[in-house]
Amino acid sequence: MEKTRKSIPLLLALIPFLIMIVAMTFVIIVFKGDPHIPILLGAVAAGVIAWLHGYSWKELEGYIYKGITKVLPAVVILFMVGLIISAWIGGGIVTTMIYYGLKIITPSFFLAAMLIICAGVTVMIGSSWSTIGTIGVAGMGIGISMGLPPAMIVGAIVSGAFFGDKMSPLSDTTILASGIAGSTLSQHIKHMLYTTVPAFVIALVVYIIMGVKFAGMP
């Protein structure tokens, strides 16, 4: 006899998420392991709860396939990230950027420049990892050579890369988030502008102020 499908209460639907978080925290902190098993435990818990509420395995399988198709663009982009980083490093592009960066960018504007450059590059290529692994590596070399604190350099690089990653229509996370939410890509980016742009402007002002103390450095 087929079960009657029932709606799943919100608190019950949160159980798989809580199981995954607790298991992931325990595995990573205590055993120094990978998050794969905790994620699988969360998926199993979600499947059991759905089955108890009347969902058949065929329906769950359909949802799984649907989720995989939405993730595939992100998987392809991640493959391309490794290729871009290897090509840029092997081709001497990163080394060239370090050489000319030391000649062009002044220490007082370096942090703000890295924020803007990383944001612009990531918007164009859609991958924060690629930007951090290429522009970021070059930026670290330039900034450390100028005598700037590594923590400040990393902050500017990551802030710019993550801003561009959120705003890029080529970004895997942006495509994935809009697909799962059932929104169009343009609508998703438009609504993120209300929070990401003010954050970017604040970060830019902060890095400009922080860069003043490095004025006059060789």
PyMOL commands that set and color helices and strands:
alter all, ss='L'
color gray80, all
select helices_A, chain A and resi 10-13+15-30+36-52+57-90+93-104+107-125+128-146+150-167+172-181+185-212
alter helices_A, ss='H'
color red, helices_A
deselect
rebuild
show_as cartoon
